[in-house]
């Protein structure tokens, strides 16, 4: 009996899927390479946007067809699931399980196999203690916390993930050391509000944790996501500047460039405070690449308020931005507001902001032409290897598949809006 996992959403969900894989393999399920012919399908769901939920409904039709071909097939839904959606999916999945209850999954009768192993993991109270089955040996997702206390008016995370719970720093360090010993070249620290991390003893904050990880011997890069502007301390900025393994890349969500919209979003900062924070970061870390998250068409957003977001983009000059068209999520405060920006207007604003971003991104990327940079090769697509630079720029170049998972030197020869194209430089491996 084989398992197959379908993951939607953020890196935290990807990390959760690695722990799900570890549990399933411990109880006797080997991994299937494709969905056809598998005996257990696990869908790790995201609820941040309605479009992600709609995709699950679309998959259910495929699952029904697969079940008609295999009567033993079981389906599980887990991840970030709103109560309302849980009721809707109850008849479409064999089991709907809480990710936090992962240590107890092996006890379920429906998951028992003929070759079930006696080994149990139910002694763990926190599922994040479960040792993950990494999807590769060169990049490791390491959750340092789970949940969020912010309750931004548009966001479902506090409802589906619960309140902020931080892992013990010693446990985090052990997981990272293990990943590095097994060859990881890139460590991602994960949390819905990653920079609000505090150890149980309250003595280790996020900046101190970064310093401790940076001091671990090894040739690796250290990245993190997602931080909150309100929790970005001067100590954290200083630590990032001093730690040579912490990469000069930061995704700093702004969500809107208008103060009134930010207030309706329950974001506890102003545009001016955000701009001042960016200024401090750039002064201490020259050349840092900055990306952001933003929502267009939030309830009540006027054309003038949207123009303020465009203005902010022109002022900040982001390297990248993840732009979302607002969609109401049941249970949030924003869902009670009148969604009075039409779909057509949201689409228009999305396109306008994307065009503004493209101009800035291309301008910044052109500065890399002619430079030789260090790249971590992560995959091969068509005839090109794809990788990420120290500054988290996407780089395409031709090379052998055996370079995946290794640091290589690449000379940049072309620049596009959101990626760079180069050729291997000698010596190749670094």
C-alpha positions as a LaTeX table, in Angstrom:
\begin{tabular}{lrrr}
\hline
Residue & $x$ (\AA) & $y$ (\AA) & $z$ (\AA) \\
\hline
Unk1 & 0.00 & 0.00 & 0.00 \\
Unk2 & 1.50 & 3.28 & $-1.17$ \\
Unk3 & 0.85 & 6.93 & $-0.23$ \\
Unk4 & 0.77 & 10.10 & $-2.31$ \\
Unk5 & 0.74 & 13.63 & $-0.86$ \\
Unk6 & $-0.67$ & 16.72 & $-2.60$ \\
Unk7 & 0.44 & 19.96 & $-0.95$ \\
Unk8 & $-1.08$ & 23.41 & $-1.39$ \\
Unk9 & 0.05 & 26.72 & 0.05 \\
Unk10 & 3.09 & 28.00 & 1.90 \\
Unk11 & 6.44 & 26.55 & 2.91 \\
Unk12 & 4.96 & 25.67 & 6.31 \\
Unk13 & 2.54 & 23.30 & 4.56 \\
Unk14 & 5.44 & 21.82 & 2.60 \\
Unk15 & 7.27 & 21.26 & 5.87 \\
Unk16 & 4.15 & 19.65 & 7.38 \\
Unk17 & 3.94 & 17.31 & 4.39 \\
Unk18 & 7.50 & 16.16 & 5.07 \\
Unk19 & 6.42 & 15.19 & 8.59 \\
Unk20 & 3.29 & 13.47 & 7.27 \\
Unk21 & 5.51 & 11.44 & 4.92 \\
Unk22 & 7.71 & 10.43 & 7.85 \\
Unk23 & 4.70 & 9.19 & 9.85 \\
Unk24 & 3.20 & 7.25 & 6.94 \\
Unk25 & 6.49 & 5.53 & 6.15 \\
Unk26 & 6.95 & 4.56 & 9.80 \\
Unk27 & 3.60 & 2.74 & 9.79 \\
Unk28 & 4.35 & 0.86 & 6.59 \\
Unk29 & 3.33 & 3.03 & 3.63 \\
Unk30 & 6.01 & 3.45 & 0.91 \\
Unk31 & 5.86 & 6.57 & $-1.26$ \\
Unk32 & 4.13 & 6.41 & $-4.66$ \\
Unk33 & 5.76 & 8.27 & $-7.55$ \\
Unk34 & 2.41 & 9.08 & $-9.18$ \\
Unk35 & $-1.19$ & 9.34 & $-8.04$ \\
Unk36 & $-2.53$ & 6.55 & $-10.27$ \\
Unk37 & $-2.50$ & 3.21 & $-8.50$ \\
Unk38 & $-1.79$ & 4.60 & $-5.05$ \\
Unk39 & $-3.72$ & 3.37 & $-2.00$ \\
Unk40 & $-3.68$ & 6.51 & 0.17 \\
Unk41 & $-3.97$ & 10.11 & $-0.98$ \\
Unk42 & $-3.28$ & 12.91 & 1.52 \\
Unk43 & $-4.27$ & 16.47 & 0.60 \\
Unk44 & $-2.53$ & 19.11 & 2.69 \\
Unk45 & $-4.86$ & 22.07 & 2.27 \\
Unk46 & $-4.40$ & 25.85 & 2.27 \\
Unk47 & $-7.25$ & 28.22 & 3.14 \\
Unk48 & $-5.59$ & 31.60 & 2.63 \\
Unk49 & $-7.56$ & 32.23 & $-0.58$ \\
Unk50 & $-10.85$ & 30.85 & $-1.87$ \\
Unk51 & $-9.17$ & 29.78 & $-5.11$ \\
Unk52 & $-7.05$ & 27.30 & $-3.11$ \\
Unk53 & $-10.20$ & 25.82 & $-1.55$ \\
Unk54 & $-11.89$ & 25.60 & $-4.96$ \\
Unk55 & $-8.97$ & 23.53 & $-6.27$ \\
Unk56 & $-9.67$ & 20.89 & $-3.61$ \\
Unk57 & $-13.28$ & 20.59 & $-4.80$ \\
Unk58 & $-11.89$ & 20.10 & $-8.31$ \\
Unk59 & $-9.61$ & 17.30 & $-7.10$ \\
Unk60 & $-12.52$ & 15.48 & $-5.45$ \\
Unk61 & $-13.93$ & 14.62 & $-8.88$ \\
Unk62 & $-10.63$ & 12.99 & $-9.82$ \\
Unk63 & $-10.56$ & 11.07 & $-6.54$ \\
Unk64 & $-14.05$ & 9.70 & $-7.20$ \\
Unk65 & $-12.85$ & 8.36 & $-10.56$ \\
Unk66 & $-9.76$ & 6.79 & $-8.95$ \\
Unk67 & $-11.94$ & 5.14 & $-6.29$ \\
Unk68 & $-14.08$ & 3.56 & $-8.98$ \\
Unk69 & $-10.88$ & 1.90 & $-10.24$ \\
Unk70 & $-9.50$ & 1.03 & $-6.79$ \\
Unk71 & $-11.99$ & 0.21 & $-4.01$ \\
Unk72 & $-9.19$ & 0.17 & $-1.40$ \\
Unk73 & $-8.21$ & 3.79 & $-2.02$ \\
Unk74 & $-8.48$ & 6.06 & 1.02 \\
Unk75 & $-8.35$ & 9.85 & 1.03 \\
Unk76 & $-7.31$ & 12.19 & 3.84 \\
Unk77 & $-7.74$ & 15.95 & 4.08 \\
Unk78 & $-5.51$ & 17.87 & 6.49 \\
Unk79 & $-3.75$ & 21.24 & 6.79 \\
Unk80 & $-5.39$ & 24.63 & 7.21 \\
Unk81 & $-9.14$ & 23.95 & 7.12 \\
Unk82 & $-11.90$ & 26.35 & 8.13 \\
Unk83 & $-14.79$ & 24.85 & 10.12 \\
Unk84 & $-17.25$ & 25.67 & 7.34 \\
Unk85 & $-15.07$ & 23.93 & 4.73 \\
Unk86 & $-14.56$ & 20.95 & 7.03 \\
Unk87 & $-18.32$ & 20.33 & 6.93 \\
Unk88 & $-18.42$ & 20.65 & 3.14 \\
Unk89 & $-15.56$ & 18.19 & 2.63 \\
Unk90 & $-16.80$ & 15.63 & 5.21 \\
Unk91 & $-18.59$ & 13.53 & 2.57 \\
Unk92 & $-15.81$ & 13.83 & 0.01 \\
Unk93 & $-12.90$ & 12.47 & 2.09 \\
Unk94 & $-12.58$ & 9.29 & 4.14 \\
Unk95 & $-10.83$ & 11.18 & 6.93 \\
Unk96 & $-10.36$ & 14.83 & 7.87 \\
Unk97 & $-7.47$ & 15.02 & 10.32 \\
Unk98 & $-5.90$ & 17.83 & 12.31 \\
Unk99 & $-2.21$ & 18.31 & 11.43 \\
Unk100 & $-1.49$ & 19.00 & 15.11 \\
Unk101 & $-2.76$ & 15.50 & 15.87 \\
Unk102 & $-0.25$ & 13.91 & 13.49 \\
Unk103 & 1.50 & 11.88 & 16.24 \\
Unk104 & $-1.79$ & 10.02 & 16.80 \\
Unk105 & $-2.51$ & 9.21 & 13.14 \\
Unk106 & $-0.92$ & 5.73 & 13.41 \\
Unk107 & $-3.59$ & 4.72 & 15.96 \\
Unk108 & $-6.39$ & 5.11 & 13.40 \\
Unk109 & $-7.90$ & 1.86 & 12.14 \\
Unk110 & $-8.35$ & 3.20 & 8.61 \\
Unk111 & $-4.60$ & 3.80 & 8.29 \\
Unk112 & $-3.45$ & 0.39 & 9.47 \\
Unk113 & $-1.74$ & $-1.78$ & 6.88 \\
Unk114 & $-0.95$ & $-5.50$ & 6.71 \\
Unk115 & 2.75 & $-4.70$ & 7.00 \\
Unk116 & 2.19 & $-2.11$ & 9.75 \\
Unk117 & 5.26 & $-1.44$ & 11.85 \\
Unk118 & 4.97 & $-1.49$ & 15.61 \\
Unk119 & 7.02 & 1.67 & 16.00 \\
Unk120 & 4.89 & 4.50 & 17.39 \\
Unk121 & 5.36 & 8.26 & 17.60 \\
Unk122 & 2.31 & 9.08 & 19.71 \\
Unk123 & 4.56 & 10.03 & 22.64 \\
Unk124 & 5.16 & 13.42 & 20.99 \\
Unk125 & 2.83 & 16.17 & 22.17 \\
Unk126 & 3.99 & 18.67 & 19.52 \\
Unk127 & 3.91 & 17.29 & 15.96 \\
Unk128 & 6.84 & 19.53 & 14.98 \\
Unk129 & 9.11 & 17.27 & 17.04 \\
Unk130 & 8.54 & 14.52 & 14.46 \\
Unk131 & 11.65 & 14.08 & 12.33 \\
Unk132 & 10.70 & 15.03 & 8.74 \\
Unk133 & 11.20 & 12.97 & 5.61 \\
Unk134 & 12.96 & 15.69 & 3.58 \\
Unk135 & 11.91 & 16.11 & $-0.04$ \\
Unk136 & 15.59 & 16.80 & $-0.89$ \\
Unk137 & 18.92 & 16.85 & 0.91 \\
Unk138 & 20.02 & 20.38 & 0.05 \\
Unk139 & 17.23 & 22.66 & 1.32 \\
Unk140 & 15.62 & 22.24 & 4.74 \\
Unk141 & 12.41 & 23.83 & 5.99 \\
Unk142 & 12.60 & 24.19 & 9.78 \\
Unk143 & 9.49 & 25.50 & 11.57 \\
Unk144 & 10.44 & 27.49 & 14.68 \\
Unk145 & 6.86 & 28.35 & 15.63 \\
Unk146 & 3.28 & 27.63 & 14.63 \\
Unk147 & 0.16 & 29.81 & 14.76 \\
Unk148 & $-0.36$ & 33.56 & 15.00 \\
Unk149 & $-1.77$ & 36.08 & 17.48 \\
Unk150 & $-2.15$ & 39.02 & 15.10 \\
Unk151 & $-5.69$ & 38.52 & 13.70 \\
Unk152 & $-5.25$ & 40.65 & 10.60 \\
Unk153 & $-8.81$ & 41.26 & 9.43 \\
Unk154 & $-8.42$ & 39.35 & 6.12 \\
Unk155 & $-6.44$ & 36.36 & 7.42 \\
Unk156 & $-7.63$ & 32.89 & 8.45 \\
Unk157 & $-4.30$ & 31.72 & 9.90 \\
Unk158 & $-5.17$ & 32.34 & 13.60 \\
Unk159 & $-8.40$ & 30.39 & 13.09 \\
Unk160 & $-6.86$ & 27.38 & 11.36 \\
Unk161 & $-3.40$ & 27.33 & 12.96 \\
Unk162 & $-4.32$ & 28.63 & 16.41 \\
Unk163 & $-2.33$ & 30.92 & 18.71 \\
Unk164 & 1.44 & 31.37 & 18.43 \\
Unk165 & 3.41 & 28.46 & 19.92 \\
Unk166 & 7.21 & 28.53 & 19.77 \\
Unk167 & 9.47 & 25.48 & 19.71 \\
Unk168 & 12.31 & 25.02 & 22.17 \\
Unk169 & 15.46 & 26.55 & 20.69 \\
Unk170 & 17.54 & 23.45 & 21.55 \\
Unk171 & 15.12 & 21.32 & 19.53 \\
Unk172 & 15.42 & 23.73 & 16.59 \\
Unk173 & 19.22 & 23.68 & 16.73 \\
Unk174 & 19.25 & 19.86 & 16.79 \\
Unk175 & 17.06 & 19.69 & 13.68 \\
Unk176 & 19.24 & 22.21 & 11.82 \\
Unk177 & 22.50 & 20.48 & 12.78 \\
Unk178 & 21.06 & 17.17 & 11.57 \\
Unk179 & 20.03 & 18.74 & 8.24 \\
Unk180 & 23.48 & 20.30 & 7.74 \\
Unk181 & 25.22 & 17.00 & 8.55 \\
Unk182 & 23.06 & 15.37 & 5.85 \\
Unk183 & 24.10 & 17.95 & 3.25 \\
Unk184 & 21.64 & 20.86 & 3.48 \\
Unk185 & 23.01 & 24.02 & 1.90 \\
Unk186 & 19.98 & 26.20 & 2.60 \\
Unk187 & 18.07 & 26.47 & 5.88 \\
Unk188 & 14.64 & 28.14 & 5.93 \\
Unk189 & 13.28 & 29.17 & 9.34 \\
Unk190 & 9.49 & 29.12 & 9.18 \\
Unk191 & 6.71 & 30.73 & 11.18 \\
Unk192 & 3.51 & 32.65 & 10.47 \\
Unk193 & 5.11 & 35.46 & 12.49 \\
Unk194 & 8.68 & 34.22 & 12.51 \\
Unk195 & 10.32 & 37.23 & 14.15 \\
Unk196 & 8.05 & 37.09 & 17.20 \\
Unk197 & 9.87 & 33.94 & 18.25 \\
Unk198 & 10.56 & 33.60 & 21.97 \\
Unk199 & 11.90 & 30.50 & 23.69 \\
Unk200 & 9.86 & 29.06 & 26.54 \\
Unk201 & 12.33 & 30.58 & 29.00 \\
Unk202 & 11.93 & 33.96 & 27.22 \\
Unk203 & 15.72 & 34.29 & 27.12 \\
Unk204 & 16.15 & 33.54 & 23.41 \\
Unk205 & 14.45 & 35.86 & 20.92 \\
Unk206 & 14.57 & 35.60 & 17.13 \\
Unk207 & 17.75 & 37.68 & 16.76 \\
Unk208 & 19.59 & 35.50 & 19.30 \\
Unk209 & 18.34 & 32.35 & 17.58 \\
Unk210 & 19.69 & 33.61 & 14.23 \\
Unk211 & 23.09 & 34.23 & 15.83 \\
Unk212 & 23.16 & 30.73 & 17.34 \\
Unk213 & 22.33 & 29.11 & 13.98 \\
Unk214 & 24.85 & 31.30 & 12.17 \\
Unk215 & 27.56 & 29.98 & 14.52 \\
Unk216 & 26.90 & 26.34 & 13.53 \\
Unk217 & 29.88 & 25.13 & 11.44 \\
Unk218 & 29.15 & 24.42 & 7.79 \\
Unk219 & 28.79 & 25.87 & 4.32 \\
Unk220 & 25.13 & 26.88 & 4.25 \\
Unk221 & 22.78 & 29.84 & 3.77 \\
Unk222 & 20.18 & 30.91 & 6.32 \\
Unk223 & 16.82 & 32.42 & 5.30 \\
Unk224 & 13.51 & 33.01 & 7.08 \\
Unk225 & 9.85 & 33.76 & 6.43 \\
Unk226 & 7.41 & 35.38 & 7.22 \\
Unk227 & 8.33 & 38.35 & 9.42 \\
Unk228 & 5.95 & 41.06 & 10.64 \\
Unk229 & 7.03 & 44.71 & 10.28 \\
Unk230 & 5.84 & 45.54 & 13.82 \\
Unk231 & 8.18 & 42.95 & 15.36 \\
Unk232 & 11.27 & 43.95 & 13.38 \\
Unk233 & 13.65 & 45.20 & 16.07 \\
Unk234 & 16.93 & 47.10 & 15.76 \\
Unk235 & 18.61 & 44.08 & 17.35 \\
Unk236 & 17.33 & 41.86 & 14.53 \\
Unk237 & 18.59 & 44.28 & 11.86 \\
Unk238 & 22.03 & 44.43 & 13.51 \\
Unk239 & 22.14 & 40.63 & 13.77 \\
Unk240 & 21.22 & 40.15 & 10.12 \\
Unk241 & 23.96 & 42.60 & 9.11 \\
Unk242 & 26.63 & 40.81 & 11.18 \\
Unk243 & 25.75 & 37.17 & 10.43 \\
Unk244 & 27.54 & 36.11 & 7.25 \\
Unk245 & 25.27 & 33.10 & 6.64 \\
Unk246 & 22.02 & 35.10 & 6.88 \\
Unk247 & 21.29 & 35.95 & 3.25 \\
Unk248 & 20.64 & 39.56 & 2.17 \\
Unk249 & 17.04 & 38.85 & 1.20 \\
Unk250 & 13.89 & 39.81 & 3.06 \\
Unk251 & 10.21 & 39.38 & 2.36 \\
Unk252 & 8.58 & 42.16 & 4.41 \\
Unk253 & 4.78 & 42.16 & 3.89 \\
Unk254 & 3.27 & 45.64 & 3.62 \\
Unk255 & $-0.23$ & 44.58 & 2.36 \\
Unk256 & $-1.24$ & 48.14 & 1.39 \\
Unk257 & 0.33 & 51.53 & 0.77 \\
Unk258 & $-2.56$ & 53.43 & 2.36 \\
Unk259 & $-2.93$ & 54.07 & 6.09 \\
Unk260 & $-6.72$ & 53.85 & 6.14 \\
Unk261 & $-6.65$ & 50.49 & 4.37 \\
Unk262 & $-3.95$ & 49.26 & 6.75 \\
Unk263 & $-6.15$ & 50.20 & 9.68 \\
Unk264 & $-9.10$ & 48.26 & 8.24 \\
Unk265 & $-6.72$ & 45.34 & 7.71 \\
Unk266 & $-5.75$ & 45.52 & 11.43 \\
Unk267 & $-2.11$ & 46.01 & 10.47 \\
Unk268 & $-0.55$ & 47.89 & 13.43 \\
Unk269 & 1.79 & 50.22 & 11.55 \\
Unk270 & 1.58 & 53.15 & 9.15 \\
Unk271 & 3.10 & 53.55 & 5.69 \\
Unk272 & 5.57 & 56.03 & 7.18 \\
Unk273 & 6.68 & 53.53 & 9.82 \\
Unk274 & 7.12 & 50.86 & 7.15 \\
Unk275 & 9.23 & 53.19 & 4.99 \\
Unk276 & 11.39 & 54.13 & 7.98 \\
Unk277 & 11.93 & 50.46 & 8.76 \\
Unk278 & 13.01 & 49.77 & 5.16 \\
Unk279 & 15.40 & 52.74 & 5.35 \\
Unk280 & 17.03 & 51.38 & 8.53 \\
Unk281 & 17.35 & 47.91 & 7.01 \\
Unk282 & 18.96 & 49.22 & 3.82 \\
Unk283 & 21.37 & 51.42 & 5.75 \\
Unk284 & 22.62 & 48.46 & 7.79 \\
Unk285 & 22.44 & 45.88 & 4.98 \\
Unk286 & 23.37 & 47.65 & 1.71 \\
Unk287 & 22.25 & 45.77 & $-1.39$ \\
Unk288 & 19.62 & 43.70 & 0.41 \\
Unk289 & 16.91 & 42.37 & $-1.91$ \\
Unk290 & 13.46 & 43.24 & $-0.68$ \\
Unk291 & 10.17 & 41.59 & $-1.59$ \\
Unk292 & 6.71 & 42.13 & $-0.14$ \\
Unk293 & 3.12 & 40.87 & $-0.01$ \\
Unk294 & 0.25 & 43.12 & $-0.98$ \\
Unk295 & $-3.53$ & 42.81 & $-1.40$ \\
Unk296 & $-5.39$ & 44.82 & $-4.05$ \\
Unk297 & $-9.14$ & 45.43 & $-3.97$ \\
Unk298 & $-9.53$ & 45.13 & $-0.20$ \\
Unk299 & $-13.08$ & 46.12 & 0.91 \\
Unk300 & $-13.50$ & 49.86 & 0.66 \\
Unk301 & $-10.22$ & 50.45 & $-1.18$ \\
Unk302 & $-10.74$ & 53.54 & $-3.35$ \\
Unk303 & $-8.80$ & 54.33 & $-6.51$ \\
Unk304 & $-6.87$ & 56.98 & $-4.59$ \\
Unk305 & $-5.95$ & 54.49 & $-1.87$ \\
Unk306 & $-4.78$ & 52.02 & $-4.50$ \\
Unk307 & $-2.71$ & 54.78 & $-6.11$ \\
Unk308 & $-0.99$ & 55.21 & $-2.75$ \\
Unk309 & 0.11 & 51.57 & $-3.00$ \\
Unk310 & 1.48 & 52.20 & $-6.50$ \\
Unk311 & 3.26 & 55.26 & $-5.13$ \\
Unk312 & 4.82 & 53.18 & $-2.34$ \\
Unk313 & 6.05 & 50.62 & $-4.89$ \\
Unk314 & 7.76 & 53.40 & $-6.84$ \\
Unk315 & 9.37 & 54.76 & $-3.67$ \\
Unk316 & 10.53 & 51.48 & $-2.15$ \\
Unk317 & 11.54 & 49.84 & $-5.46$ \\
Unk318 & 10.91 & 46.24 & $-4.46$ \\
Unk319 & 12.86 & 43.43 & $-6.14$ \\
Unk320 & 9.77 & 41.21 & $-6.02$ \\
Unk321 & 6.20 & 41.32 & $-4.76$ \\
Unk322 & 3.52 & 38.69 & $-4.23$ \\
Unk323 & 0.35 & 40.48 & $-5.27$ \\
Unk324 & $-3.05$ & 39.02 & $-4.37$ \\
Unk325 & $-6.54$ & 40.03 & $-5.40$ \\
Unk326 & $-8.70$ & 40.17 & $-2.29$ \\
Unk327 & $-11.15$ & 37.32 & $-1.76$ \\
Unk328 & $-13.31$ & 37.14 & 1.40 \\
Unk329 & $-12.60$ & 34.34 & 3.86 \\
Unk330 & $-15.46$ & 33.30 & 6.09 \\
Unk331 & $-14.85$ & 33.82 & 9.77 \\
Unk332 & $-12.54$ & 36.79 & 9.35 \\
Unk333 & $-13.44$ & 40.38 & 10.23 \\
Unk334 & $-12.97$ & 41.48 & 6.62 \\
Unk335 & $-15.64$ & 38.99 & 5.50 \\
Unk336 & $-18.18$ & 41.14 & 7.35 \\
Unk337 & $-17.15$ & 44.18 & 5.29 \\
Unk338 & $-18.79$ & 44.94 & 1.96 \\
Unk339 & $-16.67$ & 43.53 & $-0.85$ \\
Unk340 & $-17.37$ & 46.56 & $-3.02$ \\
Unk341 & $-14.42$ & 46.43 & $-5.43$ \\
Unk342 & $-15.49$ & 44.56 & $-8.56$ \\
Unk343 & $-13.59$ & 41.59 & $-9.95$ \\
Unk344 & $-12.76$ & 43.62 & $-13.06$ \\
Unk345 & $-11.37$ & 46.47 & $-10.95$ \\
Unk346 & $-9.29$ & 44.07 & $-8.85$ \\
Unk347 & $-7.89$ & 42.58 & $-12.05$ \\
Unk348 & $-7.07$ & 46.06 & $-13.35$ \\
Unk349 & $-5.30$ & 47.05 & $-10.12$ \\
Unk350 & $-3.40$ & 43.77 & $-10.06$ \\
Unk351 & $-2.13$ & 44.38 & $-13.60$ \\
Unk352 & $-1.19$ & 48.01 & $-12.92$ \\
Unk353 & 0.79 & 47.10 & $-9.81$ \\
Unk354 & 2.47 & 44.20 & $-11.59$ \\
Unk355 & 3.60 & 46.50 & $-14.40$ \\
Unk356 & 5.01 & 48.93 & $-11.85$ \\
Unk357 & 6.86 & 46.07 & $-10.17$ \\
Unk358 & 8.23 & 44.79 & $-13.48$ \\
Unk359 & 9.90 & 48.11 & $-14.26$ \\
Unk360 & 11.68 & 48.21 & $-10.92$ \\
Unk361 & 12.58 & 44.52 & $-10.93$ \\
Unk362 & 14.11 & 44.69 & $-14.41$ \\
Unk363 & 16.09 & 47.80 & $-13.50$ \\
Unk364 & 17.53 & 46.03 & $-10.45$ \\
Unk365 & 18.21 & 42.75 & $-12.25$ \\
Unk366 & 20.15 & 44.45 & $-15.07$ \\
Unk367 & 22.79 & 45.45 & $-12.49$ \\
Unk368 & 23.77 & 41.77 & $-12.24$ \\
Unk369 & 24.76 & 41.47 & $-15.91$ \\
Unk370 & 28.46 & 40.67 & $-16.20$ \\
Unk371 & 28.79 & 39.63 & $-12.55$ \\
Unk372 & 29.83 & 36.18 & $-11.34$ \\
Unk373 & 27.56 & 35.07 & $-8.50$ \\
Unk374 & 27.17 & 32.05 & $-6.24$ \\
Unk375 & 24.04 & 29.98 & $-6.97$ \\
Unk376 & 22.47 & 26.96 & $-5.30$ \\
Unk377 & 21.17 & 24.74 & $-8.12$ \\
Unk378 & 17.80 & 23.31 & $-7.09$ \\
Unk379 & 16.13 & 21.73 & $-10.14$ \\
Unk380 & 16.28 & 21.09 & $-13.87$ \\
Unk381 & 13.57 & 22.32 & $-16.24$ \\
Unk382 & 13.80 & 21.54 & $-19.93$ \\
Unk383 & 17.43 & 22.26 & $-20.87$ \\
Unk384 & 18.19 & 24.58 & $-17.96$ \\
Unk385 & 19.23 & 24.23 & $-14.36$ \\
Unk386 & 17.33 & 26.57 & $-12.04$ \\
Unk387 & 18.78 & 27.92 & $-8.82$ \\
Unk388 & 18.71 & 30.69 & $-6.26$ \\
Unk389 & 21.48 & 33.20 & $-5.58$ \\
Unk390 & 22.65 & 34.46 & $-2.19$ \\
Unk391 & 20.24 & 37.41 & $-2.71$ \\
Unk392 & 17.43 & 34.96 & $-3.63$ \\
Unk393 & 17.40 & 35.82 & $-7.31$ \\
Unk394 & 16.16 & 33.06 & $-9.62$ \\
Unk395 & 18.97 & 32.08 & $-12.00$ \\
Unk396 & 18.74 & 29.92 & $-15.16$ \\
Unk397 & 21.81 & 28.32 & $-16.70$ \\
Unk398 & 22.84 & 25.23 & $-18.66$ \\
Unk399 & 24.56 & 22.45 & $-16.77$ \\
Unk400 & 24.54 & 18.80 & $-15.82$ \\
Unk401 & 21.86 & 17.42 & $-13.51$ \\
Unk402 & 24.50 & 16.27 & $-11.01$ \\
Unk403 & 25.02 & 19.92 & $-10.02$ \\
Unk404 & 21.59 & 20.02 & $-8.33$ \\
Unk405 & 22.08 & 20.59 & $-4.62$ \\
Unk406 & 25.50 & 22.19 & $-5.05$ \\
Unk407 & 26.83 & 25.74 & $-4.95$ \\
Unk408 & 28.09 & 26.83 & $-8.38$ \\
Unk409 & 29.53 & 29.98 & $-9.90$ \\
Unk410 & 27.42 & 31.55 & $-12.64$ \\
Unk411 & 28.23 & 34.55 & $-14.82$ \\
Unk412 & 25.07 & 36.54 & $-15.56$ \\
Unk413 & 24.57 & 37.36 & $-19.25$ \\
Unk414 & 20.87 & 38.36 & $-19.42$ \\
Unk415 & 18.27 & 39.88 & $-17.11$ \\
Unk416 & 14.48 & 39.54 & $-17.21$ \\
Unk417 & 11.78 & 40.94 & $-14.90$ \\
Unk418 & 11.91 & 38.14 & $-12.35$ \\
Unk419 & 14.94 & 36.02 & $-13.21$ \\
Unk420 & 18.50 & 36.07 & $-14.47$ \\
Unk421 & 20.16 & 33.98 & $-17.17$ \\
Unk422 & 23.79 & 32.99 & $-17.02$ \\
Unk423 & 26.48 & 30.50 & $-17.86$ \\
Unk424 & 28.67 & 28.40 & $-15.61$ \\
Unk425 & 31.94 & 30.01 & $-14.64$ \\
Unk426 & 35.20 & 28.19 & $-13.89$ \\
Unk427 & 35.84 & 26.73 & $-11.44$ \\
Unk428 & 32.20 & 25.65 & $-11.44$ \\
Unk429 & 31.67 & 24.30 & $-7.92$ \\
Unk430 & 32.26 & 26.61 & $-4.96$ \\
\hline
\end{tabular}
